[in-house]
Amino acid sequence: MGPSGLVALAVLVVGFPLQGIMVKLMINQRFKGVKITDSRSRLTQEVLGGIRLIKIYAWVSENCKSGGDESHNGYL
């Protein structure tokens, strides 16, 4: 093994632990991002559920005004 082989071996020996440290940092950052995304997703679902409820209530109220109370019993 010549001098260039020794340099390549040294790069590999130094590179493996460095790569492990970088992977750990990336995994930790990914977990933080997942927590933020999860909380944002939950909030979005809650808001959309509220909007759906308001739309259904408005739709049922309109049908009760125009039709009759028999359609109202099935929804509320």
C-alpha positions, -999 to +999 in steps of 0.1 A: +000+000+000+014+033-011+010+068+002-022+074-017-037+042-002-028+054+033-045+087+027-076+069+014-076+046+045-073+077+068-102+094+051-124+063+055-114+059+092-122+096+099-153+096+076-173+068+092-177+083+127-183+117+111-211+102+090-226+085+120-227+119+138-243+136+108-270+108+105-279+112+143-283+150+138-305+145+108-327+119+126-332+143+155-341+172+132-366+149+114-383+139+146-387+176+156-402+183+121-426+154+125-439+167+158-445+202+143-462+187+113-484+164+134-496+193+156-503+214+125-522+185+109-544+180+140-552+217+141-562+217+104-584+187+108-601+203+138-608+235+119-621+216+089-644+196+111-658+228+126-664+242+091-682+210+080-704+212+111-713+248+104-721+240+068-743+210+077-761+230+103-767+258+078-779+233+052-803+216+077-816+250+088-823+260+052-841+227+045-862+231+077-873+266+065-882+255+030-894+219+036-906+208+069-894+195+102-893+158+091-859+163+074-846+180+105-850+150+127-825+129+108-796+153+111-797+169+145 
